[in-house]
Amino acid sequence: MTLNALQTKPFATSSEENKQVILEAIQPLLKEQKTVLEIASGTGQHAVFFAEQMPHLIWQTSDLAGSHSGICQWIHDAQLNNVLAPIELNVSESAWPQTDYDVIYSANSFHIMNKQNVGDFFSHISSVLKSPGLVIIYGPFNYNGKFTSDSNARFNDWLTSNNPKSGIKDFEWCNKLAKQAGLVLLKDIEMPQNNRILVWQKQ
């Protein structure tokens, strides 16, 4: 992809702030893994940071086509051999890759997706995930139908005001979808800023 030198490289403050704590949580899980498919790579900041810190991994980025230019700028500037240019992937509409990965990773995506998107995410997992591969999801979740903090409730209000079909998802509902997809919950890790890391493993 040709890079537009005049285009400002995208930057997400939240990705910069959470990348180290996420790394510390997931790095032990990824020591023996080789390939990662990142769903909704966003700016590409997580991809290049994690690929640099874990050079044994081949990190495949993906997102909607509109995000590809920014991701490619981050990849170009990082000059890493183990992070790959993005593939176009809308979890509900695009054809999923014809490749099996050891890990599926996604951050701050479920609360942007609608329920159909999340359902489609889980329904396609088995087609791209090796056994016993891992699914690692970072973001806010509700438990027992309740927000875990007032700030999460306010964040949800903001999300739904912009898109009524978005919003923080219930952990129990996501875990039910994961079970239906042949996944078993391995870890539920408490993270700063009222976020979680959910780790499922394919059986």
C-alpha positions in Angstrom: 0.0 0.0 0.0 1.3 3.4 -0.9 1.7 5.7 2.1 0.5 9.2 1.9 3.4 11.3 3.4 1.0 14.2 3.9 -1.4 12.3 6.1 -1.0 12.6 9.8 -0.2 9.3 11.5 -3.2 8.4 13.7 -2.6 8.3 17.5 -4.9 6.9 20.2 -4.0 8.2 23.7 -5.8 5.2 25.3 -3.6 2.8 23.3 -0.5 4.5 24.4 -1.6 4.5 28.0 -2.7 0.9 28.2 -0.1 -0.9 26.0 2.4 -1.6 28.8 -0.2 -3.0 31.3 -1.7 -5.2 28.6 1.7 -6.4 27.6 2.5 -7.4 31.2 -0.8 -9.4 31.3 -0.6 -11.2 28.0 3.1 -11.7 27.5 3.2 -14.8 29.8 0.4 -16.3 27.7 2.2 -15.8 24.4 5.6 -17.2 25.1 4.9 -20.4 23.3 2.7 -19.0 20.6 3.8 -18.1 17.0 1.0 -16.3 15.2 -1.6 -13.7 16.2 -4.5 -12.3 14.3 -5.5 -8.9 15.7 -9.2 -8.0 15.1 -9.8 -4.2 14.8 -6.2 -3.1 15.0 -7.3 0.6 15.0 -4.3 2.9 14.7 -1.8 0.0 14.7 -0.1 1.1 17.9 -0.7 -2.1 19.8 0.4 -4.2 16.9 3.8 -2.6 16.5 4.4 -2.3 20.2 3.6 -6.0 20.9 5.4 -7.2 17.8 8.5 -5.3 19.0 8.3 -6.6 22.5 7.6 -10.2 21.4 9.7 -10.7 18.3 8.9 -14.4 18.2 5.3 -13.6 17.2 4.1 -13.0 13.7 1.4 -10.3 14.2 -1.3 -10.0 11.5 -3.2 -6.7 11.7 -6.8 -6.3 10.4 -9.5 -3.7 10.3 -12.0 -2.0 8.1 -10.4 -0.6 4.9 -10.6 3.0 6.2 -8.1 2.3 8.9 -5.5 0.6 6.8 -3.5 3.7 5.8 -2.9 4.7 9.4 -2.0 1.1 10.4 0.5 0.9 7.5 2.1 4.2 8.6 2.8 2.7 12.1 4.1 -0.5 10.5 6.3 1.4 8.1 7.8 3.6 10.8 8.4 0.6 13.1 10.5 -1.3 10.5 9.7 -4.7 12.0 9.7 -7.9 10.1 7.1 -9.6 12.3 4.1 -7.3 11.9 2.1 -7.7 8.8 0.1 -5.2 6.7 -3.6 -5.2 7.5 -6.2 -7.4 5.9 -9.7 -6.0 5.4 -12.0 -7.7 8.0 -15.5 -6.7 9.0 -16.4 -9.5 11.4 -20.0 -9.7 10.0 -19.5 -9.0 6.3 -15.9 -9.8 5.2 -14.6 -13.2 4.3 -12.3 -14.4 7.1 -8.7 -15.4 6.4 -8.0 -18.9 5.1 -5.2 -19.2 7.7 -5.1 -20.7 11.2 -3.6 -18.6 14.0 -2.4 -19.5 17.5 -4.0 -16.4 19.0 -6.9 -14.1 18.2 -6.5 -10.7 20.0 -8.7 -7.7 20.1 -8.7 -4.6 22.3 -11.5 -2.0 22.8 -13.7 -3.5 20.1 -16.6 -5.3 21.7 -18.2 -2.2 23.1 -18.0 -0.6 19.7 -19.5 -3.6 18.0 -23.2 -4.3 18.0 -24.5 -7.6 19.4 -24.7 -9.2 15.9 -21.0 -8.3 15.3 -19.9 -9.9 18.6 -22.0 -13.0 17.8 -20.4 -13.2 14.3 -17.0 -12.8 15.9 -17.5 -15.9 18.0 -19.2 -17.9 15.3 -16.1 -17.5 13.0 -13.4 -18.2 15.7 -13.1 -21.9 15.0 -12.4 -21.4 11.4 -9.2 -19.3 12.1 -8.0 -20.6 15.5 -5.8 -23.6 16.0 -6.4 -25.9 18.9 -5.6 -25.2 21.8 -5.4 -21.6 20.6 -6.2 -18.5 22.7 -8.8 -15.7 22.3 -7.7 -12.6 24.2 -10.2 -9.7 24.5 -9.4 -6.4 26.3 -12.0 -3.9 27.3 -14.8 -3.1 29.7 -17.5 -5.7 30.6 -20.6 -5.8 32.7 -21.1 -8.5 35.3 -24.5 -9.8 36.5 -26.1 -7.2 34.2 -24.5 -4.3 36.1 -21.8 -1.8 35.3 -18.6 -2.3 37.3 -18.2 1.5 37.9 -19.9 4.8 37.5 -17.3 5.8 34.9 -18.2 2.7 32.8 -21.9 3.7 33.0 -21.1 7.2 31.8 -18.9 5.7 29.0 -21.8 3.5 28.0 -24.1 6.5 27.8 -21.6 8.2 25.5 -21.3 5.1 23.3 -25.0 4.6 22.9 -25.6 8.3 22.2 -23.3 8.0 19.2 -24.5 4.5 18.2 -27.6 3.0 20.0 -26.5 -0.5 18.9 -23.1 -0.2 20.6 -22.4 -0.4 24.3 -20.6 -2.4 27.0 -21.4 -6.1 26.7 -22.3 -8.5 29.5 -19.5 -11.0 30.4 -22.0 -13.8 30.9 -23.4 -13.4 27.4 -20.0 -13.3 25.8 -18.9 -16.3 27.8 -22.0 -18.2 26.6 -21.1 -17.4 23.0 -17.6 -18.5 23.6 -18.8 -21.8 25.0 -21.0 -22.3 21.9 -17.9 -21.7 19.8 -15.9 -24.5 21.6 -14.0 -22.1 23.9 -13.4 -22.4 27.6 -12.6 -19.4 29.9 -9.0 -19.6 30.9 -8.5 -16.2 32.7 -10.5 -13.1 33.7 -7.9 -10.5 34.5 -8.7 -7.3 36.3 -7.1 -4.3 34.6 -6.7 -0.6 35.3 -9.5 1.9 34.4 -12.3 -0.7 35.1 -11.2 -2.9 32.1 -10.7 -6.6 31.9 -8.7 -9.1 29.9 -10.8 -12.2 29.0 -8.8 -15.2 27.8 -10.6 -18.2 26.3 -8.9 -21.4 24.9 -10.1 -23.6 22.1 -10.7 -27.2 23.1 
